[in-house]
């Protein structure tokens, strides 16, 4: 009897994660074809069979910008540190629209994909991460609004532009962190879908989207800056408009995002082993 073994005899054993373990990103690479397929599927579902197609990525934020400009800029006359209100809110709405959409879809990703979960094994992390990447398509298209607005107001490229990639990654980490937590909690608590809708509205008005962060009393600015969205919005404004980088808003937000992201990854890994049984 030969002791040699053929490669065809290799056996892969799949077992649940035990306790608090790190996410296996190597496994994501191994399943990259499925990852890309799900991304392409989500993009087609979002824009296929629509009259405007990718035009919705421009129309939706543009309507919101116009409404905010009329209500908060013309009627309420909210101060914007001397920046024209349309310009002020444009550079905030575009990254906010991305984060809001990515957070909503990521938090419900395991619920909407439950039909696939029990049929075959693949990394469950694919579900909450996919919306983070697919929504970048709409974000890139909507950048046309920002470019056109900067040209209209004759704002030249600023010296802060080199920081944009950092704030792009920061912007992606915010919905990823919240999505990991909420998608894990949504397995057991279906109330999450109501919480996220309410939370998105609250986050919008607790971030400097329709008003300037400078209006916040100095005594409360550190607590205010712990909101991760604040740092993203202020960072984009500084990069695109050339104002001073407000690190006092950005650093606390980055720290809270990192804590949420790491803890969310651990919690998602812990809950991953019971997804199919509970859902």
Phi and psi in degrees as GROMACS dihedral restraints (atoms count N, CA, C in turn):
[ dihedral_restraints ]
;  ai    aj    ak    al  type     phi  dphi    fc
    3     4     5     6     1   -77.5    20    10
    4     5     6     7     1   143.1    20    10
    6     7     8     9     1   -91.8    20    10
    7     8     9    10     1    -5.1    20    10
    9    10    11    12     1   -70.9    20    10
   10    11    12    13     1   151.7    20    10
   12    13    14    15     1  -126.8    20    10
   13    14    15    16     1   140.3    20    10
   15    16    17    18     1   -88.0    20    10
   16    17    18    19     1   155.9    20    10
   18    19    20    21     1   -62.5    20    10
   19    20    21    22     1   -27.1    20    10
   21    22    23    24     1   -69.0    20    10
   22    23    24    25     1   -16.3    20    10
   24    25    26    27     1   -87.3    20    10
   25    26    27    28     1    -3.0    20    10
   27    28    29    30     1   -62.7    20    10
   28    29    30    31     1   138.6    20    10
   30    31    32    33     1  -119.7    20    10
   31    32    33    34     1   131.0    20    10
   33    34    35    36     1  -102.8    20    10
   34    35    36    37     1   122.7    20    10
   36    37    38    39     1  -101.7    20    10
   37    38    39    40     1   123.7    20    10
   39    40    41    42     1  -105.1    20    10
   40    41    42    43     1   121.3    20    10
   42    43    44    45     1  -135.8    20    10
   43    44    45    46     1   152.3    20    10
   45    46    47    48     1   -68.4    20    10
   46    47    48    49     1   155.0    20    10
   48    49    50    51     1   -67.7    20    10
   49    50    51    52     1   141.8    20    10
   51    52    53    54     1  -104.8    20    10
   52    53    54    55     1   112.7    20    10
   54    55    56    57     1    72.5    20    10
   55    56    57    58     1  -148.2    20    10
   57    58    59    60     1   -90.8    20    10
   58    59    60    61     1   108.1    20    10
   60    61    62    63     1  -127.3    20    10
   61    62    63    64     1   156.8    20    10
   63    64    65    66     1   -70.0    20    10
   64    65    66    67     1   153.6    20    10
   66    67    68    69     1   -69.5    20    10
   67    68    69    70     1   144.0    20    10
   69    70    71    72     1   -94.3    20    10
   70    71    72    73     1    90.7    20    10
   72    73    74    75     1   -72.0    20    10
   73    74    75    76     1   -23.4    20    10
   75    76    77    78     1   -62.3    20    10
   76    77    78    79     1   -35.2    20    10
   78    79    80    81     1   -65.2    20    10
   79    80    81    82     1   -34.4    20    10
   81    82    83    84     1   -62.7    20    10
   82    83    84    85     1   -38.8    20    10
   84    85    86    87     1   -64.3    20    10
   85    86    87    88     1   -40.4    20    10
   87    88    89    90     1   -64.6    20    10
   88    89    90    91     1   -30.1    20    10
   90    91    92    93     1  -104.4    20    10
   91    92    93    94     1    29.2    20    10
   93    94    95    96     1   -62.9    20    10
   94    95    96    97     1   -31.9    20    10
   96    97    98    99     1   -63.7    20    10
   97    98    99   100     1   -42.3    20    10
   99   100   101   102     1   -66.3    20    10
  100   101   102   103     1   -39.4    20    10
  102   103   104   105     1   -57.9    20    10
  103   104   105   106     1   -50.4    20    10
  105   106   107   108     1   -64.7    20    10
  106   107   108   109     1   -37.7    20    10
  108   109   110   111     1   -62.3    20    10
  109   110   111   112     1   -44.3    20    10
  111   112   113   114     1   -67.7    20    10
  112   113   114   115     1   -35.1    20    10
  114   115   116   117     1   -64.1    20    10
  115   116   117   118     1   -47.5    20    10
  117   118   119   120     1   -64.3    20    10
  118   119   120   121     1   -37.8    20    10
  120   121   122   123     1   -61.6    20    10
  121   122   123   124     1   -44.6    20    10
  123   124   125   126     1   -65.9    20    10
  124   125   126   127     1   -37.0    20    10
  126   127   128   129     1   -65.6    20    10
  127   128   129   130     1   -42.5    20    10
  129   130   131   132     1   -66.3    20    10
  130   131   132   133     1   -40.8    20    10
  132   133   134   135     1   -63.0    20    10
  133   134   135   136     1   -37.1    20    10
  135   136   137   138     1   -71.8    20    10
  136   137   138   139     1   -38.3    20    10
  138   139   140   141     1  -117.3    20    10
  139   140   141   142     1   -10.2    20    10
  141   142   143   144     1   -72.2    20    10
  142   143   144   145     1   150.4    20    10
  144   145   146   147     1    56.1    20    10
  145   146   147   148     1    35.4    20    10
  147   148   149   150     1  -117.2    20    10
  148   149   150   151     1   150.4    20    10
  150   151   152   153     1   -66.3    20    10
  151   152   153   154     1   -43.7    20    10
  153   154   155   156     1   -90.4    20    10
  154   155   156   157     1   -18.7    20    10
  156   157   158   159     1    59.5    20    10
  157   158   159   160     1  -126.4    20    10
  159   160   161   162     1   -67.1    20    10
  160   161   162   163     1   -11.0    20    10
  162   163   164   165     1   -63.2    20    10
  163   164   165   166     1   -23.1    20    10
  165   166   167   168     1   -64.7    20    10
  166   167   168   169     1   -27.4    20    10
  168   169   170   171     1   -67.0    20    10
  169   170   171   172     1   -19.7    20    10
  171   172   173   174     1   -98.2    20    10
  172   173   174   175     1   -43.1    20    10
  174   175   176   177     1   -65.5    20    10
  175   176   177   178     1   -44.5    20    10
  177   178   179   180     1   -61.0    20    10
  178   179   180   181     1   -54.1    20    10
  180   181   182   183     1   -66.5    20    10
  181   182   183   184     1   -31.1    20    10
  183   184   185   186     1   -64.8    20    10
  184   185   186   187     1   -42.6    20    10
  186   187   188   189     1   -62.0    20    10
  187   188   189   190     1   -42.8    20    10
  189   190   191   192     1   -62.8    20    10
  190   191   192   193     1   -41.3    20    10
  192   193   194   195     1   -62.0    20    10
  193   194   195   196     1   -44.4    20    10
  195   196   197   198     1   -63.8    20    10
  196   197   198   199     1   -42.4    20    10
  198   199   200   201     1   -63.8    20    10
  199   200   201   202     1   -45.3    20    10
  201   202   203   204     1   -63.5    20    10
  202   203   204   205     1   -38.5    20    10
  204   205   206   207     1   -63.9    20    10
  205   206   207   208     1   -41.0    20    10
  207   208   209   210     1   -70.0    20    10
  208   209   210   211     1   -49.0    20    10
  210   211   212   213     1   -73.7    20    10
  211   212   213   214     1   -52.7    20    10
  213   214   215   216     1   -89.1    20    10
  214   215   216   217     1   -29.3    20    10
  216   217   218   219     1   -87.7    20    10
  217   218   219   220     1   -46.5    20    10
  219   220   221   222     1   -88.8    20    10
  220   221   222   223     1   -44.2    20    10
  222   223   224   225     1   -85.8    20    10
  223   224   225   226     1   -56.9    20    10
  225   226   227   228     1   -76.8    20    10
  226   227   228   229     1   -22.3    20    10
  228   229   230   231     1    51.9    20    10
  229   230   231   232     1    52.3    20    10
  231   232   233   234     1   -70.9    20    10
  232   233   234   235     1   132.3    20    10
  234   235   236   237     1   -66.7    20    10
  235   236   237   238     1   143.4    20    10
  237   238   239   240     1  -132.1    20    10
  238   239   240   241     1    29.6    20    10
  240   241   242   243     1    58.2    20    10
  241   242   243   244     1    35.3    20    10
  243   244   245   246     1    83.9    20    10
  244   245   246   247     1     0.9    20    10
  246   247   248   249     1   -89.3    20    10
  247   248   249   250     1   133.8    20    10
  249   250   251   252     1   -53.2    20    10
  250   251   252   253     1   135.3    20    10
  252   253   254   255     1   -61.6    20    10
  253   254   255   256     1   -38.4    20    10
  255   256   257   258     1   -60.1    20    10
  256   257   258   259     1   -43.6    20    10
  258   259   260   261     1   -67.3    20    10
  259   260   261   262     1   -42.9    20    10
  261   262   263   264     1   -57.6    20    10
  262   263   264   265     1   -46.4    20    10
  264   265   266   267     1   -83.1    20    10
  265   266   267   268     1   -25.0    20    10
  267   268   269   270     1   -62.4    20    10
  268   269   270   271     1   -47.3    20    10
  270   271   272   273     1   -72.0    20    10
  271   272   273   274     1    -7.3    20    10
  273   274   275   276     1  -101.4    20    10
  274   275   276   277     1   -39.9    20    10
  276   277   278   279     1   -64.8    20    10
  277   278   279   280     1   -39.2    20    10
  279   280   281   282     1   -62.1    20    10
  280   281   282   283     1   -53.3    20    10
  282   283   284   285     1   -66.0    20    10
  283   284   285   286     1   -32.3    20    10
  285   286   287   288     1   -65.4    20    10
  286   287   288   289     1   -42.5    20    10
  288   289   290   291     1   -59.3    20    10
  289   290   291   292     1   -40.4    20    10
  291   292   293   294     1   -61.7    20    10
  292   293   294   295     1   -50.4    20    10
  294   295   296   297     1   -63.6    20    10
  295   296   297   298     1   -41.4    20    10
  297   298   299   300     1   -63.2    20    10
  298   299   300   301     1   -45.9    20    10
  300   301   302   303     1   -66.0    20    10
  301   302   303   304     1   -44.6    20    10
  303   304   305   306     1   -65.2    20    10
  304   305   306   307     1   -40.8    20    10
  306   307   308   309     1   -63.1    20    10
  307   308   309   310     1   -45.6    20    10
  309   310   311   312     1   -61.4    20    10
  310   311   312   313     1   -49.0    20    10
  312   313   314   315     1   -69.9    20    10
  313   314   315   316     1   -39.5    20    10
  315   316   317   318     1   -65.8    20    10
  316   317   318   319     1   -40.0    20    10
  318   319   320   321     1   -65.9    20    10
  319   320   321   322     1   -27.3    20    10
  321   322   323   324     1  -106.0    20    10
  322   323   324   325     1    10.3    20    10
  324   325   326   327     1   -64.0    20    10
  325   326   327   328     1   -39.6    20    10
  327   328   329   330     1   -70.6    20    10
  328   329   330   331     1   -33.2    20    10
  330   331   332   333     1   -70.1    20    10
  331   332   333   334     1   -46.7    20    10
  333   334   335   336     1   -69.5    20    10
  334   335   336   337     1   -24.3    20    10
  336   337   338   339     1  -102.5    20    10
  337   338   339   340     1    19.1    20    10
  339   340   341   342     1   -64.7    20    10
  340   341   342   343     1   -24.8    20    10
  342   343   344   345     1   -66.5    20    10
  343   344   345   346     1   -25.0    20    10
  345   346   347   348     1   -88.0    20    10
  346   347   348   349     1   -24.1    20    10
  348   349   350   351     1   -62.6    20    10
  349   350   351   352     1   -38.4    20    10
  351   352   353   354     1   -90.3    20    10
  352   353   354   355     1    -0.6    20    10
  354   355   356   357     1   -91.8    20    10
  355   356   357   358     1   -38.2    20    10
  357   358   359   360     1  -152.2    20    10
  358   359   360   361     1   153.8    20    10
  360   361   362   363     1   -85.3    20    10
  361   362   363   364     1   137.2    20    10
  363   364   365   366     1  -161.8    20    10
  364   365   366   367     1   161.4    20    10
  366   367   368   369     1   -59.8    20    10
  367   368   369   370     1   122.5    20    10
  369   370   371   372     1   -66.3    20    10
  370   371   372   373     1   -19.9    20    10
  372   373   374   375     1   -60.7    20    10
  373   374   375   376     1   -23.2    20    10
  375   376   377   378     1   -56.6    20    10
  376   377   378   379     1   -37.5    20    10
  378   379   380   381     1   -63.1    20    10
  379   380   381   382     1   -56.2    20    10
  381   382   383   384     1   -72.2    20    10
  382   383   384   385     1   -20.7    20    10
  384   385   386   387     1   -83.8    20    10
  385   386   387   388     1   -31.2    20    10
  387   388   389   390     1   -53.9    20    10
  388   389   390   391     1   -49.0    20    10
  390   391   392   393     1   -62.1    20    10
  391   392   393   394     1   -27.7    20    10
  393   394   395   396     1   -62.5    20    10
  394   395   396   397     1   -36.8    20    10
  396   397   398   399     1   -88.0    20    10
  397   398   399   400     1   -40.0    20    10
  399   400   401   402     1   -66.6    20    10
  400   401   402   403     1   -33.2    20    10
  402   403   404   405     1   -71.5    20    10
  403   404   405   406     1   -12.2    20    10
  405   406   407   408     1   -65.5    20    10
  406   407   408   409     1   -25.5    20    10
  408   409   410   411     1   -62.6    20    10
  409   410   411   412     1   -50.0    20    10
  411   412   413   414     1   -63.5    20    10
  412   413   414   415     1   -36.8    20    10
  414   415   416   417     1   -63.3    20    10
  415   416   417   418     1   -45.6    20    10
  417   418   419   420     1   -62.7    20    10
  418   419   420   421     1   -41.6    20    10
  420   421   422   423     1   -64.7    20    10
  421   422   423   424     1   -41.8    20    10
  423   424   425   426     1   -70.3    20    10
  424   425   426   427     1   -12.8    20    10
  426   427   428   429     1   -62.8    20    10
  427   428   429   430     1   -17.8    20    10
  429   430   431   432     1   -58.4    20    10
  430   431   432   433     1   -36.9    20    10
  432   433   434   435     1   -63.6    20    10
  433   434   435   436     1   -44.4    20    10
  435   436   437   438     1   -63.3    20    10
  436   437   438   439     1   -46.5    20    10
  438   439   440   441     1   -61.2    20    10
  439   440   441   442     1   -45.2    20    10
  441   442   443   444     1   -63.9    20    10
  442   443   444   445     1   -38.5    20    10
  444   445   446   447     1   -67.7    20    10
  445   446   447   448     1   -42.6    20    10
  447   448   449   450     1   -62.5    20    10
  448   449   450   451     1   -39.6    20    10
  450   451   452   453     1   -66.2    20    10
  451   452   453   454     1   -42.4    20    10
  453   454   455   456     1   -61.1    20    10
  454   455   456   457     1   -42.8    20    10
  456   457   458   459     1   -89.1    20    10
  457   458   459   460     1     5.8    20    10
  459   460   461   462     1    56.9    20    10
  460   461   462   463     1    47.9    20    10
  462   463   464   465     1   -94.9    20    10
  463   464   465   466     1   112.6    20    10
  465   466   467   468     1   -75.6    20    10
  466   467   468   469     1   163.8    20    10
  468   469   470   471     1   -56.8    20    10
  469   470   471   472     1   137.0    20    10
  471   472   473   474     1  -100.9    20    10
  472   473   474   475     1   167.4    20    10
  474   475   476   477     1   -72.1    20    10
  475   476   477   478     1   -11.5    20    10
  477   478   479   480     1   -89.0    20    10
  478   479   480   481     1    -2.2    20    10
  480   481   482   483     1   -60.8    20    10
  481   482   483   484     1   -27.4    20    10
  483   484   485   486     1   -66.2    20    10
  484   485   486   487     1   -16.6    20    10
  486   487   488   489     1   -85.5    20    10
  487   488   489   490     1    -8.1    20    10
  489   490   491   492     1   -55.8    20    10
  490   491   492   493     1   -42.8    20    10
  492   493   494   495     1   -58.6    20    10
  493   494   495   496     1   -34.3    20    10
  495   496   497   498     1   -65.3    20    10
  496   497   498   499     1   -43.1    20    10
  498   499   500   501     1   -74.9    20    10
  499   500   501   502     1   -24.1    20    10
  501   502   503   504     1   -65.6    20    10
  502   503   504   505     1   -46.3    20    10
  504   505   506   507     1   -64.3    20    10
  505   506   507   508     1   -42.9    20    10
  507   508   509   510     1   -57.6    20    10
  508   509   510   511     1   -45.5    20    10
  510   511   512   513     1   -60.1    20    10
  511   512   513   514     1   -38.1    20    10
  513   514   515   516     1   -73.3    20    10
  514   515   516   517     1   -32.6    20    10
  516   517   518   519     1   -69.0    20    10
  517   518   519   520     1   -30.0    20    10
  519   520   521   522     1   -62.9    20    10
  520   521   522   523     1   -56.1    20    10
  522   523   524   525     1   -67.5    20    10
  523   524   525   526     1   -27.0    20    10
  525   526   527   528     1   -65.2    20    10
  526   527   528   529     1   -44.7    20    10
  528   529   530   531     1   -63.9    20    10
  529   530   531   532     1   -48.6    20    10
  531   532   533   534     1   -68.6    20    10
  532   533   534   535     1   -36.8    20    10
  534   535   536   537     1   -64.7    20    10
  535   536   537   538     1   -39.2    20    10
  537   538   539   540     1   -62.4    20    10
  538   539   540   541     1   -44.6    20    10
  540   541   542   543     1   -66.0    20    10
  541   542   543   544     1   -51.5    20    10
  543   544   545   546     1   -72.8    20    10
  544   545   546   547     1   -34.4    20    10
  546   547   548   549     1   -66.3    20    10
  547   548   549   550     1   -34.4    20    10
  549   550   551   552     1   -68.8    20    10
  550   551   552   553     1   -42.6    20    10
  552   553   554   555     1   -70.3    20    10
  553   554   555   556     1   -31.1    20    10
  555   556   557   558     1   -65.4    20    10
  556   557   558   559     1   -19.6    20    10
  558   559   560   561     1   -60.6    20    10
  559   560   561   562     1   -41.1    20    10
  561   562   563   564     1   -99.5    20    10
  562   563   564   565     1   -32.2    20    10
  564   565   566   567     1  -118.9    20    10
  565   566   567   568     1   105.0    20    10
  567   568   569   570     1   -73.3    20    10
  568   569   570   571     1    -4.8    20    10
  570   571   572   573     1   -66.6    20    10
  571   572   573   574     1   -16.0    20    10
  573   574   575   576     1   -56.5    20    10
  574   575   576   577     1   -36.1    20    10
  576   577   578   579     1   -64.7    20    10
  577   578   579   580     1   -29.9    20    10
  579   580   581   582     1   -79.1    20    10
  580   581   582   583     1   -37.0    20    10
  582   583   584   585     1   -63.4    20    10
  583   584   585   586     1   -41.9    20    10
  585   586   587   588     1   -67.3    20    10
  586   587   588   589     1   -37.6    20    10
  588   589   590   591     1   -64.6    20    10
  589   590   591   592     1   -43.7    20    10
  591   592   593   594     1   -68.2    20    10
  592   593   594   595     1   -41.5    20    10
  594   595   596   597     1   -64.6    20    10
  595   596   597   598     1   -37.0    20    10
  597   598   599   600     1   -61.5    20    10
  598   599   600   601     1   -43.3    20    10
  600   601   602   603     1   -63.9    20    10
  601   602   603   604     1   -42.0    20    10
  603   604   605   606     1   -65.6    20    10
  604   605   606   607     1   -43.4    20    10
  606   607   608   609     1   -60.7    20    10
  607   608   609   610     1   -36.6    20    10
  609   610   611   612     1   -62.2    20    10
  610   611   612   613     1   -41.5    20    10
  612   613   614   615     1   -91.8    20    10
  613   614   615   616     1    -4.3    20    10
  615   616   617   618     1  -102.1    20    10
  616   617   618   619     1     9.6    20    10
  618   619   620   621     1  -119.9    20    10
  619   620   621   622     1   154.6    20    10
  621   622   623   624     1   -77.9    20    10
  622   623   624   625     1    62.9    20    10
  624   625   626   627     1   -94.0    20    10
  625   626   627   628     1   -47.4    20    10
  627   628   629   630     1  -100.5    20    10
  628   629   630   631     1    -5.3    20    10
  630   631   632   633     1  -141.8    20    10
  631   632   633   634     1   167.5    20    10
  633   634   635   636     1   -88.6    20    10
  634   635   636   637     1   142.4    20    10
  636   637   638   639     1   -65.3    20    10
  637   638   639   640     1   -20.4    20    10
  639   640   641   642     1   -67.2    20    10
  640   641   642   643     1   -14.8    20    10
  642   643   644   645     1   -79.8    20    10
  643   644   645   646     1   -10.5    20    10
  645   646   647   648     1   -75.8    20    10
  646   647   648   649     1   130.1    20    10
  648   649   650   651     1   -55.8    20    10
  649   650   651   652     1   139.8    20    10
  651   652   653   654     1   -57.3    20    10
  652   653   654   655     1   -33.2    20    10
  654   655   656   657     1   -65.1    20    10
  655   656   657   658     1   -22.2    20    10
  657   658   659   660     1  -109.0    20    10
  658   659   660   661     1     4.0    20    10
  660   661   662   663     1   -68.4    20    10
  661   662   663   664     1   -34.9    20    10
  663   664   665   666     1   -65.9    20    10
  664   665   666   667     1   -45.5    20    10
  666   667   668   669     1   -62.1    20    10
  667   668   669   670     1   -42.1    20    10
  669   670   671   672     1   -60.9    20    10
  670   671   672   673     1   -39.9    20    10
  672   673   674   675     1   -71.7    20    10
  673   674   675   676     1   -13.5    20    10
  675   676   677   678     1   -69.1    20    10
  676   677   678   679     1   -17.5    20    10
  678   679   680   681     1   -67.4    20    10
  679   680   681   682     1   114.9    20    10
  681   682   683   684     1   -58.3    20    10
  682   683   684   685     1   -30.3    20    10
  684   685   686   687     1   -66.4    20    10
  685   686   687   688     1   -31.6    20    10
  687   688   689   690     1   -58.5    20    10
  688   689   690   691     1   -48.2    20    10
  690   691   692   693     1   -62.9    20    10
  691   692   693   694     1   -37.4    20    10
  693   694   695   696     1   -64.1    20    10
  694   695   696   697     1   -49.9    20    10
  696   697   698   699     1   -63.5    20    10
  697   698   699   700     1   -47.3    20    10
  699   700   701   702     1   -65.4    20    10
  700   701   702   703     1   -34.7    20    10
  702   703   704   705     1   -65.7    20    10
  703   704   705   706     1   -43.7    20    10
  705   706   707   708     1   -64.4    20    10
  706   707   708   709     1   -41.4    20    10
  708   709   710   711     1   -61.2    20    10
  709   710   711   712     1   -45.8    20    10
  711   712   713   714     1   -64.1    20    10
  712   713   714   715     1   -39.8    20    10
  714   715   716   717     1   -69.1    20    10
  715   716   717   718     1   -42.8    20    10
  717   718   719   720     1   -85.1    20    10
  718   719   720   721     1   -30.4    20    10
  720   721   722   723     1  -102.8    20    10
  721   722   723   724     1    -9.2    20    10
  723   724   725   726     1    81.0    20    10
  724   725   726   727     1    15.0    20    10
  726   727   728   729     1   -77.9    20    10
  727   728   729   730     1   170.4    20    10
  729   730   731   732     1   -65.5    20    10
  730   731   732   733     1   138.4    20    10
  732   733   734   735     1   -67.1    20    10
  733   734   735   736     1   117.4    20    10
  735   736   737   738     1   -85.5    20    10
  736   737   738   739     1    76.0    20    10
  738   739   740   741     1   -61.0    20    10
  739   740   741   742     1   -24.6    20    10
  741   742   743   744     1   -66.0    20    10
  742   743   744   745     1   -20.1    20    10
  744   745   746   747     1   -96.6    20    10
  745   746   747   748     1   -29.2    20    10
  747   748   749   750     1   -82.3    20    10
  748   749   750   751     1   -46.9    20    10
  750   751   752   753     1   -61.2    20    10
  751   752   753   754     1   -47.7    20    10
  753   754   755   756     1   -60.6    20    10
  754   755   756   757     1   -38.3    20    10
  756   757   758   759     1   -65.5    20    10
  757   758   759   760     1   -40.1    20    10
  759   760   761   762     1   -64.4    20    10
  760   761   762   763     1   -40.0    20    10
  762   763   764   765     1   -64.6    20    10
  763   764   765   766     1   -45.5    20    10
  765   766   767   768     1   -66.9    20    10
  766   767   768   769     1   -34.5    20    10
  768   769   770   771     1   -64.7    20    10
  769   770   771   772     1   -43.6    20    10
  771   772   773   774     1   -61.5    20    10
  772   773   774   775     1   -42.6    20    10
  774   775   776   777     1   -63.4    20    10
  775   776   777   778     1   -44.9    20    10
  777   778   779   780     1   -64.5    20    10
  778   779   780   781     1   -38.5    20    10
  780   781   782   783     1   -67.8    20    10
  781   782   783   784     1   -47.4    20    10
  783   784   785   786     1   -67.0    20    10
  784   785   786   787     1   -47.4    20    10
  786   787   788   789     1   -65.9    20    10
  787   788   789   790     1   -36.6    20    10
  789   790   791   792     1   -65.5    20    10
  790   791   792   793     1   -37.4    20    10
  792   793   794   795     1   -64.8    20    10
  793   794   795   796     1   -42.7    20    10
  795   796   797   798     1   -64.3    20    10
  796   797   798   799     1   -44.0    20    10
  798   799   800   801     1   -67.3    20    10
  799   800   801   802     1   -39.8    20    10
  801   802   803   804     1   -61.2    20    10
  802   803   804   805     1   -42.3    20    10
  804   805   806   807     1   -62.7    20    10
  805   806   807   808     1   -38.4    20    10
  807   808   809   810     1   -67.4    20    10
  808   809   810   811     1   -40.2    20    10
  810   811   812   813     1   -81.6    20    10
  811   812   813   814     1   -17.1    20    10
  813   814   815   816     1   -57.8    20    10
  814   815   816   817     1   -34.3    20    10
  816   817   818   819     1   -72.0    20    10
  817   818   819   820     1   -14.9    20    10
  819   820   821   822     1  -114.2    20    10
  820   821   822   823     1     7.6    20    10
  822   823   824   825     1   -55.2    20    10
  823   824   825   826     1   -54.6    20    10
  825   826   827   828     1   -63.5    20    10
  826   827   828   829     1   -38.7    20    10
  828   829   830   831     1   -68.1    20    10
  829   830   831   832     1   -39.3    20    10
  831   832   833   834     1   -85.1    20    10
  832   833   834   835     1   -38.7    20    10
